[in-house]
């Protein structure tokens, strides 16, 4: 059995299990063991369900709302909700929005079928029959689709990776497909960021798939400049590869279009070693696909990733190859500097949590493979020196971390951390955890209780973290008892099976989440409810009992949610940001709902609800599930368009001015200034429309103590307070605060006092 080493890059909006648009780019350095990726076991195609692919359209009147706030008037609903149902062969596995305006949808199912909708999910067509064999005008024999890769430079251009050696491309968002000339199975495919005709693709040698095959196992990279008509082999024994022009801020503008980065083994013989850090791997650049020797940029560099401002390379310690150091470049890989943590402590892998505001939130795994926590550090402006922001941030074995930016706002983040690590929690991990599987096996060691996970929020970019205020009333109007000093609201992130905290940059200040009220986060289904905040996490309302999935539309003016635990035929929607909810029955048959999605900008009023149900009408437990997609159109519910966006706050305007706040009395200043946004009033019964121009006003504020960063070796505890010396590392590894000169201080020189 061979294994693979990989860097995990995940993009998600609310994804359970797989949603549409890019929510936040999260990039992870991680060592993981992907077992059964390269084994001698043949791949068995999934069994397909009955071919029931009929469309049906339903138009229903809006239902009466359920008032969660007795003082809230029921929103007017004069129109209908349009419903279109479509049954797919297999469950939904991947969804990509393509074409101009990203209004065409491609859906890949677990049965390896490919469906296309050109009207945001209202009508569908199975396009697998359009996938022809290379060199013929005949359909490919039993075509199966594995992956969809959309060109970053042209949304009409999509590379379709098939099972076996059959692959295809479309240049017109799926209206037509052309077969790719290939004689190998492709593993990973990367399209060029500036030239849609250029593609890099990796393949595994035959020995990797079949232990009875001749030769040895290794990974190769191929390149094409004509979108798959012709290919050249670049090199073998590759770990990771990417186009150099994916560097941010134009750092690669002086490089040729063909430039690529890769991490490659120095010795190219024998079976390639997968799944481990290795000092014999280097980070290199080639401008001619290895026709001439590549330039070594970082010796022992095993993994790399790009952000808008930085290039990160994980460099293996040649003396202890289970440990790594972070090398960083901001000039196109011409020079590299080491990222410096405030103290010496083992570093096994990294997750780049956020770089959206020119500094870096870095999660460092100090515990090794399968660790359940790591520390979060924040960099200075050059990204090199780091101070501790949040200890014991919750993570999973694949490297995903419970750490999210509140989209569209500056400096506001939500995170989960493990309280009292090593004291009353089981912070051990299972060495048998398999990378790539979001579930994690737990060891039963003694009678230790599970980790105590708690949720915190920061309004000043990690300077101070605070617990969440619990709602005063539950979804039924009953008063909540949360009077103890350690009681607060706790929310689920991406490291478990429940819906994570979710926001969009077009729905300013609005957050949906699932969780519970108490002393720590619970995984007990009976204790999990659904929560909503309209002030960026400062205060919260419980809007529904039980766990739900959710989606924003019309810039946050419309919210749709559904139960994601039990099969359901109904969604709930709100036009007044959770003050009242109206049930809408969209199907005659109940559905195990996987997700609710909307087009990438989350500004329309048209949603897709998808999930699965048994294909057999008799309810046979052994029957295969089919996928069901429902198109819900709420655009006819409100005929009135909101007015007065140019004069928010005036009596005749449907809009208000709002400033995010951390709750300090009379203080609306965050990150050194007060920003006032324009958004729809909560109770205005109107729609925004897709082209809403938001306005904001900025006023600078005087600095307070909390506006200052802690120096290297110091941090603020949860709920704030002064900067105190970090509890991690030796006191000898940080500058002493006594003001005394260090030992061996030559006369006439200077030293720093923190």
C-alpha positions, -999 to +999 in steps of 0.1 A: +000+000+000+014+034-010+003+068+004+003+103-008+015+136+007-006+166+000-013+202+007-050+207+015-065+238-001-102+241+007-127+267-004-161+268+011-191+288+018-214+268+041-205+234+029-223+203+042-212+184+023-204+206-008-216+241-015-212+264-044-192+296-042-159+305-028-163+317+007-128+321+019-095+307+006-080+285+032-047+269+025-032+241+045+003+227+048-003+192+061+012+158+061-016+132+056-017+096+048-041+090+019-045+052+020-060+033-008-052+062-032-025+041-049-034+005-043-039-026-064-076-025-057-096-019-089-121+010-088-157-002-088-181+022-105-209+032-082-242+015-088-266+038-106-302+044-095-333+043-117-331+068-145-359+091-134-350+125-148-384+142-153-390+179-146-421+192-129-430+228-121-451+238-091-463+273-081-475+276-046-489+304-025-467+317+004-475+302+038-484+322+069-453+331+089-443+317+122-436+347+145-405+342+166-409+378+178-445+385+189-441+422+183-429+417+147-456+422+120-460+395+095-442+404+062-464+408+032-463+380+007-485+388-022-471+365-048-461+329-052-430+308-048-420+289-080-408+254-076-391+231-101-381+195-092-354+175-109-343+139-100-307+130-108-290+097-111-269+096-080-264+122-052-249+156-057-211+154-053-199+187-067-215+219-080-197+245-101-211+279-113-198+287-148-203+309-178-208+347-180-222+360-147-218+325-132-255+317-138-249+283-155-246+253-132-227+220-137-235+192-112-214+161-108-232+132-090-219+102-071-229+081-101-203+100-121-230+117-142-228+153-153-258+176-154-261+212-167-286+240-161-284+273-179-311+290-157-296+288-122-311+253-116-346+257-129-342+231-158-316+204-162-300+183-189-279+152-185-249+160-207-230+127-203-242+116-238-223+147-252-190+133-240-174+117-271-144+094-275-112+111-287-107+109-325-143+099-332-177+115-334-191+087-313-201+089-276-174+076-253-180+041-239-197+044-205-182+079-198-177+086-161-168+120-147-146+124-116-137+161-113-147+196-127-120+223-129-131+257-140-106+280-157-097+310-135-093+332-165-125+322-185-156+309-166-168+293-199-138+270-200-140+238-179-118+208-178-137+176-171-116+148-156-129+114-164-123+079-150-096+061-169-080+079-198-111+098-211-112+135-203-130+164-219-130+202-221-158+227-228-152+263-240-188+274-238-199+265-203-211+230-211-231+236-243-205+214-261-176+192-252-144+182-269-124+151-259-089+155-246-060+135-263-047+115-234-034+080-228-030+083-190-052+087-160-051+122-147-048+127-109-047+165-104-054+192-130-044+229-127-055+254-153-034+285-161-045+317-144-039+339-175-039+315-205-070+292-207-053+269-232-025+259-208-030+231-183-008+211-160-019+176-150-004+148-129-006+111-134+005+080-115+026+053-130+009+019-136+025+004-106+008+029-084-027+016-095-018-021-099+007-038-077+010-066-104+022-041-130+058-039-141+081-010-130+079+013-100+054+038-087+060+075-092+041+107-100+046+125-133+035+160-145+023+167-181+017+201-198-004+213-227-007+246-245-037+238-267-062+226-240-055+190-243-049+183-280-012+177-274+008+170-242+044+168-231+058+151-201+075+177-178+091+154-152+087+125-128+089+120-091+069+152-083+052+159-050+034+192-058+032+216-088+016+248-098+018+276-124+041+304-112+016+330-124-007+320-096+015+342-074-005+372-061+001+409-066+017+405-100+048+389-085+052+367-116+047+394-142+084+392-152+083+354-156+074+336-188+040+322-192+054+287-190+070+292-156+060+267-130+069+258-094+073+223-081+086+202-053+106+173-067+128+144-055+165+148-061+168+111-068+145+097-095+146+060-090+127+033-071+092+037-057+084+073-049+080+078-012+046+093-004+031+105+028+062+119+046+083+150+050+116+142+032+149+162+032+156+149-003+128+170-018+135+206-031+113+235-041+122+245-076+112+267-106+114+257-143+106+280-172+107+252-199+091+222-183+124+208-171+141+207-205+170+224-187+178+219-151+153+236-127+165+263-104+164+252-067+148+280-047+145+263-012+165+232-004+144+206+015+113+226+006+085+200+005+052+219+002+043+254-009+012+276-013+003+310-027-017+338-011-024+373-025+008+387-009+030+358+001+046+325-012+050+300+017+073+270+016+074+243+043+111+234+047+121+202+063+147+202+090+174+180+075+184+168+110+148+160+122+126+154+092+094+152+112+098+190+119+094+219+095+101+256+093+081+282+073+100+301+045+082+331+030+087+353+000+069+384-012+090+392-043+082+363-066+104+337-050+136+357-055+143+359-018+131+339+011+130+347+048+121+325+077+088+331+096+097+336+132+075+324+161+079+340+195+095+309+210+111+276+200+085+249+198+081+220+173+063+228+141+048+198+123+024+215+098+007+248+090-027+262+081-028+297+066-061+309+081-064+343+066-043+369+047-071+392+036-060+422+055-022+422+046-012+403+078-012+365+082-032+344+106-011+313+109-022+280+126+007+259+137+004+222+146+028+217+174+016+182+183+022+162+152+000+140+130-037+139+139-034+167+164-068+182+176-054+216+183-028+241+173-018+277+182-030+307+161-004+334+155-007+367+138+021+383+118+033+419+115+029+437+082+058+419+065+044+385+075+077+374+091+074+379+129+045+363+147+029+368+181+004+344+198-032+354+192-052+323+202-039+291+219-053+256+213-074+264+183-096+234+174-085+215+143-090+182+125-065+157+111-068+171+076-057+205+088-091+223+087-095+247+116-124+263+134-114+298+125-135+321+103-135+357+092-168+375+092-170+383+056-172+419+043-160+434+076-126+443+089-110+426+118-139+404+130-132+366+134-149+336+151-130+307+164-132+276+186-105+266+211-099+237+235-100+249+270-076+235+296-056+213+272-039+185+292-060+190+323-095+177+320-097+169+283-086+141+261-063+159+237-048+128+223-053+117+187-057+085+168-026+077+148-048+057+124-068+088+113-067+089+075-061+123+058-089+135+035-117+120+055-134+147+075-144+122+102-120+116+130-116+084+151-112+089+188-093+068+212-110+057+243-083+064+269-094+058+305-124+078+314-112+112+304-140+135+292-140+148+257-122+181+249-140+211+262-144+233+231-155+269+235-163+297+210-148+331+210-149+362+188-125+391+181-134+425+168-098+438+166-081+412+145-070+388+172-059+413+198-087+405+222-109+374+221-142+373+240-169+347+247-202+350+228-232+365+246-260+339+249-295+349+236-319+360+263-348+339+248-350+307+229-368+301+196-401+295+215-399+327+235-388+310+267-362+329+288-328+314+287-309+307+319-272+314+313-263+332+345-232+313+355-198+329+350-187+303+324-219+301+305-220+314+269-230+306+234-209+281+215-210+274+178-199+246+155-171+252+129-158+231+100-142+204+121-174+185+128-206+174+110-229+203+120-234+235+101-205+259+107-206+297+113-214+313+080-214+348+065-211+365+031-197+398+020-230+408+004-249+403+036-231+427+059-231+418+096-254+387+092-242+354+106-259+320+108-246+291+129-256+260+148-246+254+184-257+254+220-257+275+252-237+262+281-201+259+293-188+242+262-197+231+227-220+200+225-223+173+199-256+160+214-282+164+187-309+173+213-289+202+225-280+218+191-301+247+178-298+273+151-286+309+158-285+342+140-267+375+145-273+407+126-246+428+143-215+407+133-216+384+163-220+409+191-255+396+200-274+365+190-309+352+186-320+315+187-341+313+155-349+276+154-348+245+176-326+218+162-298+219+135-305+235+102-286+245+070-290+280+057-284+305+029-286+342+024-302+359-006-309+394-019-280+409+001-293+393+033-329+405+030-340+369+024-328+339+045-338+303+037-331+274+060-341+237+064-337+209+089-306+189+080-310+161+105-344+146+096-359+141+061-381+171+053-404+185+026-403+220+039-380+250+041-384+281+063-378+316+049-376+350+065-378+385+050-371+403+083-338+388+093-352+361+116-380+381+133-405+357+117-402+326+096-426+312+071-428+275+062-429+265+026-436+229+015-416+224-017-421+187-023-447+159-019-419+135-008-395+141+020-359+146+012-326+141+032-315+177+026-278+181+021-276+218+013-292+251+002-272+271-023-275+303-043-255+318-071-219+330-061-228+366-053-257+356-030-277+385-043-306+368-062-338+354-048-335+320-065-322+291-044-314+254-050-322+229-024-306+195-030-304+162-012-313+125-017-340+099-011-344+062-018-351+054-054-375+026-045-410+037-038-415+008-014-388+022+009-364-008+003-334-002+026-311-017+000-322+005-029-297+031-040-304+068-033-312+093-061-303+129-060-331+155-060-326+192-068-354+218-062-353+252-077-371+278-055-379+312-069-389+338-043-387+367-067-424+371-070-432+372-033-425+410-030-433+433-058-419+464-040-383+473-046-365+490-017-360+528-020-340+555-004-305+539-005-290+574-011-306+587+021-304+559+047-319+566+081-345+591+068-382+584+074-389+576+038-359+553+032-360+515+035-323+517+045-304+524+077-269+532+086-250+506+107-216+505+124-201+473+137-192+474+174-175+453+200-200+464+226-179+489+245-203+516+259-208+544+234-178+532+213-183+522+177-146+523+169-130+492+156-094+488+141-088+525+147-118+539+129-156+539+128-171+526+096-208+532+088-225+509+063-257+512+044-281+482+046-318+475+044-339+481+075-349+448+092-386+454+089-387+469+055-410+448+033-391+451+000-363+436-020-329+450-027-322+438-062-290+423-074-272+456-081-273+472-047-247+499-043-236+499-006-222+531+008-199+535+037-185+564+057-152+563+077-141+583+107-108+579+125-108+573+162-083+579+190-063+548+200-070+529+232-049+503+249-067+475+231-057+489+198-020+480+203-005+447+195+013+426+222+050+424+217+068+391+208+065+367+237+033+383+251-004+378+245-038+388+259-059+362+276-095+354+266-117+384+274-089+408+272-067+425+297-031+436+296-004+419+275+011+391+296+041+368+291+032+338+269+029+305+288+046+287+259+083+282+256+111+291+279+114+325+296+150+326+282+136+327+247+118+360+250+132+394+259+130+400+296+109+429+307+130+438+337+149+465+318+182+449+327+208+445+299+213+409+287+245+390+295+275+397+273+263+431+263+293+450+248+298+486+259+283+511+235+257+487+220+220+488+224+193+463+235+155+462+233+132+463+263+098+449+257 
